[in-house]
Every structure is written in C-alpha cells, then in structure tokens.
Amino acid sequence: MPKKKIINVHTHVFTGNFVPPYLARTIVPWPFFYFIHTGWIIKQFKKYYAHKYRKEFARGETQEETDALWEALHEEKRRERKEVLRKYFISSRWYLRIPIQLLIFWVILSAAFYFIDLVKLLFGIEQDYFEIIDHLKDWLTAHYLHLKIHWILKVIWVILVLIFIRRGRKLLFILAKKLFPILKKIANPQLAEMLDRYYLMGRFSFYGTQRKVAQRALHQIPPGSSMVILPMDMEFMGAGTTKISSEMLKSKEKNLEKGWTEDDYKESFHYQMRELWDVVKNPDSTAPKEAYYPFLFIDPRRVERDGSAFFDYEVVNDKMVLRPCFVKTYMEDRQFSGFKIYPALGYYPFDKYLLPIWRYAAENNIPIMTHCVMGVIYYRGAKKKAWNFHPVFQTTYGKDEYGPMLLPQTKNKALQFNFTHPMNYLCLLEESFLKTVIKNTEDEHIKKLFGYSEADDTLQHNLSNLKVCLAHFGGEEEWIRYMEQDRETYSQRLMRNPKEAIRFMTNSDNEFSWFKISSLWEKGDWFSIICSMMIRYQNVYADLSYIISKPSIYPLLKYALEKGEDYETEHQAYSAETSPNKKAMHYSGKNKLRSRILFGTDFYVVRNHNSDKDLFIETKALLDEEDFDLIARENTANYLSKD
C-alpha cells in the first residue's frame, strides 16, 4: 500500500502588506512607537533584499522592465570595473595607500565609538560597561584624534560608514552582536523579538506576493508533499489599521479583469484571502490544488462587525446550512480546508460570535488551528475591565464560597496567557462548561441553535467532537517545565497513569472541584495539560510548529511517540475503522497521544532558526521512519479529513 503524502500542517505565506503599522505599541513607550512603523521598516528590508538578490531576480512584469533591469546590472558591472582599477592604482602606490588606509581606519574607529555612544544614549547603559573605551576616547580627544559632536551628527557618521565602507560595516555588525546580550538584558527583550519578526516579514515580503512565498515553502519538502496555509487577520489587535497599499492597487485593473470584485479591495484582509485563493486554486477554480490546504482566518470581532455578510446560516432538518456569505464563499464554494484563530489577539476561543461557527465546524468535521503559546504577536490595546476574571472558571474563596477566577495579569504580553491557555478549550469540549458559556451570552439565537433548555438546564447539541489543533504544543518553555517539575502532582500524571492522564473535571475523591480547575490553570504545565486533552477528548491535536527547531524537545517527543499498552489490539481496530475522524477513538492512553501529534514547521516565522528543508531533514534523522510517517503522513491526513 503506497504511503500517504507528507503534509506540513503549519505554514504562513502572508506578506507585510497585511500587518498593522504599530506592532511596537506597548513594547516601545508612547509616542515613540509611532516612529517604528511596520510598513516603513519592512519596506527597508525589502529594498535591502532587492539589492542583495538583484542579479537573481532581475525580472520585471514586462519585457521592457526586464531589459531595463539587466541594463542597470550591466552598468553596475562597468562601475565595478572602474572601481577595481581605481583601487589597484592606489594599492600599487605605497605613498597613497598608507595615508588613505590610516584615514579609513580613523573614520571606522570613530564610527564604532559613536555607535557605542548612541547605544548608551538610547538604552541608558551605565558608564561602567565601557570604562576602558571611555578612557581611550579621552586620550584620543586630548590628542585631537577624536571629535566630540552632536548625537545627530553621530547618527549620520555611523550611517555613512555603514553605506560606504565595507570594513566599517562588518566591524559595526560585529560590535552590535557583541553588545546584543547586554542590550537584551537592559532593553525590552520584546523589542528584540519584534525586530526579528520585522526582519522576517521584510525578508519574505521581498518576494511580493503570497504565491512566491508559498513556492519557497513548498520547494523545501519532497515532491508530492502538501502544506496547510494559515492567513492572519490583525485588524482588531489594537496596533493600527491595515490599509490597502499602493502596491496592491497597482494590479487592481488587471485583477478585476480576472474576476476579482470591488469587495476584494474593501480592506487588506479581504485582499489577503482573495490573493490566497489565486495562489491555491486549480485552473478550473473549483478547489485548491493538491499541494495546498488553505485555512480561513476567523476573528469574532469581524464576525460581530460584518454580521450576516461574514457568516449567515439557517437550520434545515436540525443541520446548519450556510446562506451566501464570506464564510460560505471560502469554505464551500472555494473549498478551503479549515479555520484559523489566534486568541492572543484579544479574545477567548469560546467567544459568543464564534459559537455558531464552531457548531458548523463540528457538524462538518472541519479542522480548527489555534495559536497556543506565549509569543510576540498579541493584543496591543488597553485591558478591558471584563478581563479581570475568567468568564467561566471559578475558584474557592473559603469553605463553600466560590467566585469568578481572578486573572491578575495587567500587561499586554501577560494578558495573552489568559486567552491562549489550553484549558479554555474545555469550555467548548465539556458540555457543563459550554452550557455556562451559552447561558452567559444571553443570546436567544445561540441558545436556540444549541437547543438550550432553561427548564432542565440541558443542551441538544454540544461540541464534544470539535476538531482542534493546539498549535506550537504550548511552547518549548512548557516542555522544559514538564521535564524539570518533580514535585507538582499534575506533571506526574502522564508518567504515572497515561491511560487517564489529568482528570480535569474530578478530584481524587471523584468529585467536581473548582479548586482543581483553578489550581491547574495557575500551576499546571501546558505540556501535561495538552497531552491530557489529546488523550481524553475525541478530536484534540497539537502540532510541533516552531518548537520543532528546538533540540531540547526531541527526547520528550520521542517519549511521547512511544507505543503504550495494548497497542497491537487497539491498532487492529484503528486499521479496520473506515472514517479517519473516528480512527483514533479506538486508541487509549499513549497510543492515542501519539496519534494526535502533527508535523508542522511554522514557515516562515521559524526561518531565523532553521530553513524548512533543514527542519524536515533533522526531524527525519532524529525520529525513526515509523514515527516520522505517523506525524507527517498518517496523523496529518486524519486531522484534515472531513469524512
């Protein structure tokens, strides 16, 4: 029997056109974050890469543009020849070479001093860090070899050296790397992470369109492989408005002729999704190509704002049927493969505007990909008063005294802990919690949709079979926490009793306990929680995206992929099952856990660590063939199947 194809379940191809302008908000103080404009920074990176790879990509949209680009390259070659001859004229005459080299050395050394001065000024570094350098500068100044100038002139001096003197550029880069550990301790480390993200977006925005970025990803895995493409909607994260750029408008007339509509230019998110459809569609425009599994991004605030234009339905014979709307266009007419959400942007996965979409997803076996790690992209606006307490979970405040669970986080980066916490998905998968969510909405349409009866407090429809992948598996830090904790009871459950793992809804006395829920929320490592959810619930998955680049995870990954008790018997039932969405129900404990782990890389976000080609080869080398095929072929196919 031929093997199933390899599927990378986590890739990104969106460009800087779809990113809000003020990602530095809450990281850099007001009003300075306005000067760190995402679009401008990405544009500079694009210019850098356009220059760096100008010979490789000397192709225009028309033959005339291509000819002009090549003529410019030929002219550059002629200039380079003249420059080489000039350098030879100087280097062959010692009486010219020595004074010029001394002058260049002085200019570079001064630039290094000025660069250090600017770093000290910007980050307020104590003088003790550079005491020797300060003494050297004083000596040079006393001998008229160092100029004390205004900081603006220092900036200009450093920039000119970076542009025109190659040796000076290398020295300043080395100096920046040496200072970087200091800066990470002194400056806001989030800023360094954000600059990394700017760099990556600029690097891949250089290719211009999502199509070219997608090709870069696909060509790094074997022929016949496929990948899930995950878009982003950052319009509501409080970092400014993403607008239709002049770059997008250049092709408007041509796109309208190809079948685009004015609605596709309504805002950048609509443009992103329409451009993505152009990337993935078959020539007959009936469905995506076999190489791609595109997902549709869902943000509850967009659902609320756009109303029935975004998501509209009716119930026919107790089944949801979509009316013409944005979701129907992409999920049914264009046959997108799943939904993507990113709760760190400022909402819970059980938001009331998501509930109807989740019933539709559960009825149709549509996979959901959700962000589940503390990261760089998160809500940038002001904290809302309602976020002081969890909407569903309670805690004990004394004997027989219960109240909403306090969420003490105040800073934006910390707030994402509450939105991305894996236990939030219990509020969808556990009927008792889902009832609380539905009652709290006070929305009669949602109550009717789920068949909620106030008289006997029951639901006709639940979401116990909702198919959810917790992307990034909680993050490398949580895997390390699991390995290091030797006193925390919850972290021992997987080792001591993998058949049951953590029992979320009952304590050791087999009684429901709010104390246990709140204690797990605060103290439980996410690796244990996510693994327990994969073991205990029907359709919970986790992918290895981004953390796959971390060597520290592989020993624990190999342990998680080990077969458990009764594997042969359970595997026979698994193999006999015809429905991919029911296969893993025949497994239990570790056998079920290993059936829920997915191969994914997080292209292109992970590129600062490894290329996708590198990650693919390393994973194949570190896992045996059976385990690799399980996570990259078998499990991924089951996750994406709607049968």
Buried (B, 14 or more C-beta within 10 A) or exposed (E): EEEBBBBBBBBBBBBBBBBBBBBBBBBBEEEEBEEBBBBEBBBEBBEBBEEEEEEEBBEEEEEEEEEEBBEEEEEEEEEEEEEEEEEEEEEEEEEEBEEEEEEBEEBBBBBBBBBBBBBBEEBEBEEEBBEEBBEBBEEBEEEEEBEEEEEEEBEEBBEEBBEEBEEBBEBBEEBEEEBEEBBEEBBBEBBBBBBBBBBBBBBBBBBBBBBBBBBBBBEBBEEEBBBBBBBBBBBBBBBBEBEBBEBBEEBBEEBEEEEBEEEBBEBBBBBBBBBBBBBBBEEEEEBBEEBBBBBBBBBBBBBEEEEEEBBBBEEEEEEBEBEEBBBBBBBEBBBBBBBBBBBBBBBBBBBBBBBBBBBBBBBBBBBBBBBBBBBBBBBBBEBEEEBEBBBBBBBBEEEEEEEBBEBEBEEBBBBBBBBBBBBBBBBBBBBBBBBBBBBEBEBEEBBEBBEBEEEEEEBEBBBBBBBBBBBBBBBBBBBBBBBEBEEBEBBBBBEEEBEBBBBBBEBEEEEEBBEBBBBBBEEBBBBBBBBBBBBBBBBBBBBBBBBBBBEEBBEBBEEBBEBBEEBEEBBEEBEEBEEBBBBBBBBBBBBBBBBBBBBBBBBBBBBEEBBBEBBBBBBBEBBEEEBBBBBBBBBBBBBBBEE
